Amino acid sequence: SLLRNDRLSAALILLLIALLTTHSGILSRVDNLLYDLGQRLHIRPPPADIVIVAIDENSLSKLGRWPWSRRLHAALVDRLKADGARVIGLDLVFAEPDTADQPADAELAAAVQRAGNVVLPVLLESSRVNGQLLETLPLPQLLEQEVALGRVHVELDQDGIARSIFL
């Protein structure tokens, strides 16, 4: 009887420890720490032939507030292709027509066609109905021209670091 009480007490203590450990989130923090340390051991310098053209504060001050004309993006695609870009990845979602300048959409589509090496993004969005994921695709006239689609949706962990992607 005493042995049975000891086993029951030990089982209850272990169950309490397991519940506290699980709900505290300490295991996921340790897992993230180990993952981050492992990633630091495998750091490789980025390839020298990758160029990132970013939209930053300096660009906004020179070119004006966002959104920019699709004609500007078309000129950029043409310039990148002329400069020898083997692949052009546009991380800009052109899902809706430019209502202020509708011919600009056609100009961007023509630039994408001329380049022949543009990757356009697919944006994953969750709807409010049942949390269903929806894919937001580029404009149909762009879809007819592009060579590939890529996902731009990244989930951040609680600490603000991206460690995985939704496939």
Residue pairs with C-beta under 8 A, 6 or more apart in sequence:
21 27
25 158
32 157
32 159
32 161
32 163
35 163
36 161
36 163
51 85
53 76
53 80
55 66
60 66
63 72
69 98
69 101
69 104
70 94
70 98
70 101
70 104
70 105
70 107
70 108
71 101
71 104
71 107
71 108
73 90
73 92
73 94
73 108
73 111
74 104
74 107
74 108
74 110
74 111
75 111
77 88
77 90
77 108
77 111
77 112
77 114
77 115
77 118
78 111
78 114
78 115
80 88
80 115
81 88
81 114
81 115
81 116
81 117
85 115
85 117
86 117
87 117
87 118
87 119
88 115
88 117
88 118
88 119
89 118
89 119
89 150
90 118
90 119
90 120
90 121
91 121
91 152
92 121
93 121
93 123
93 136
93 138
93 152
94 105
94 108
94 120
94 138
94 139
94 142
95 123
95 136
95 137
95 138
95 139
96 139
97 105
97 139
98 104
98 105
105 139
105 141
105 142
106 141
108 142
109 139
109 141
109 142
109 144
109 145
110 145
112 118
112 120
112 142
112 145
112 146
113 145
116 147
117 147
118 145
118 146
118 147
119 146
119 147
119 148
119 149
119 150
120 138
120 142
120 143
120 146
120 148
120 149
120 150
121 138
121 149
121 150
121 151
121 152
122 135
122 136
122 137
122 138
122 149
122 150
122 151
122 152
122 153
123 135
123 136
123 152
123 153
124 133
124 134
124 135
124 136
124 151
124 153
124 166
125 133
125 134
125 135
125 136
125 153
126 132
126 133
126 134
127 133
127 134
133 166
137 143
137 149
138 146
138 149
151 165
151 166
153 165
153 166
154 162
154 165
155 162
155 164
155 165
155 166
156 162
157 163
